[in-house]
Amino acid sequence: MTHTIAFLIVLISAASVAMMMAPAERAEAAEAAGAAGPQVGHMVYFKLKDASGAARARLVAACKLLLTGHEGTVYFAAGTLAGDLKRPVNDQDFDVALHLVFASKEAHDRYQDHPRHLKFVEENRENWEKVRVFDSYILPIAAQGASRAPAIAE
């Protein structure tokens, strides 16, 4: 328990220091970390033939097993539809969502051809009724901070 609390304090302290940095400093830090160019957001939405809770859980587990840890991955998450969020703008025509952010287009392209990604597709596609993929170029938060316009007082 004490290790967890100490870890959280260190994490919060680091986040606080990063937030106190000026936007230009955050951009310089991102550039130094190799995150200056656009990243690729790769969002995949699966509609399943068998949409039972067990089938959804199996697909999420397969995502975690085969799609994590690829070189150049900045962010990974997989989960199921938040069925209780039913605003008119919410698209609910999916069962499982996969969210990946890659450091670059090259990292995304390597992922697409990687044997573990190909194995994931081969082992799971039989239960896919529909798959929608949304790829976009995105800027890291630190890089966005450098070009962000100053807030306007109301």
N, C-alpha and C positions, 0 to 999 in steps of 0.2 A: 504494500500500500504506500509506504513512504517513497519507494522508487517511482511509483506512478505519479505521486504528487510532485516530486522533484522534477521528473520529466516534463510534466505539464507546466511547471513554473518556467523551466528553460525554454520550452516551446512558446509560451506566451511572451516571454521577454524578447525572444528573437523576432516574433511577429511585431511587437511594439516598436522595436528598433527599425524594422523595415518600413513600418507605416510612418515613422517620423522622418524618413528620408524624403528629400524633395523629389518631385517627379523626374527631374533630369538625373539625379543620382540613382533612382530606381532604374531608369533606362540604361545608364552606364553599367549598372550591376548586371542587368539582363544581358547586355551586349557582351560583357566580360564572360558570362556564363554560356555564351554561344546561342542565346535566344533572341537575337536581334531581328531575324527574318520572320516571315509569317510561318505560323504553325499550321497544321492541317487538323481540323476537327472532323472526325469520322463517326457519325451517329447512325446506328443501324436499328431498325424497328422490325421485329419479327411477329407476324400473325401466325399462330400455330393451328394445325389441323386438330390435334388433341391439345386443348387449352386447359387441361386440368391443372390443379396446383402442383401435382407431382411432375407433370411434363414441363411446366414452367421452371420448376426448381432444377430439373435435369439440365435444361438449356443454360440457365444461369451458371450452374456448376461447370458445364462444359466450357463456357466463356472464361470462367476463372482459371480452369485447368490449362486450356490451350491458347488463350489469347492474351495472357498477362506476360510481362517480362520481356517483351520484344524490344530490341535495340531501338532507341529513339522515341520510346513511348514516354510522354510527359504526364499523362493522366489516363486512368482506366476505371471504369465502373460498369457494372451490369446489374440489372434488376427488373422487377416486374411492374406492370402498369399500376399507377396510383389511382385505382378505381374510384376512390372517394373524392377526387378532384374533378368536378363535373361542370366547370364553367363552359359557356357556349363556345369558347375558343379552343378548348381542350380536345385534341384529336385522340380518341380512345380506340382506334382501329389497330391495336397491336397488343401483344401479350408480354413480350420481353424486349427490353431496350439495352443496347450496348453503346457505351460512350467511350471513345478513345480520342486522345489528342496526341499528335505526333510532332516532334520537334521540327520536322521539315517534310516536304513532299517526297524527298528521297527515302526518308524513314517510312513513310506511308507506303511507298511503292515496294520496299523490301518486305514489309509486313504482308502485303497482298500475295506475294509469291513464296512466303515462308512455309516450309512443310507443316508446321503446327497449325497455321491458318487454313491451309488446304485440307488437313485432316479434320479440323473443326467443321468445315463445310461438308465434306464427304460423310462424316458420321452423323450429322444433324439435319441435313436438308430434307430428308424424307418427311419430316413432320412440319415443314414450313409451307403454309398456305400462301403467304405473301411476305416478301422482304423488301423493305424500303431503305435505301442508303442515302444519307445526306452528308456530302463532303463540302467543307468550306475552308477558306483561308482565314485564319484568325491571328490576331496579334496578342502576344503575351501581355499580361496586366501591366508589367513594368514598362513595356514599350508604349502601351496606350497612355500611361501616365504622362509621358514626355510630350504628347501632342494634345493632351486634354485641355480644352479651353477653361479659363478661370470661371469659378462659380459666380453667378449673378445674384446679387442681394435682392431679396424681394421686399 
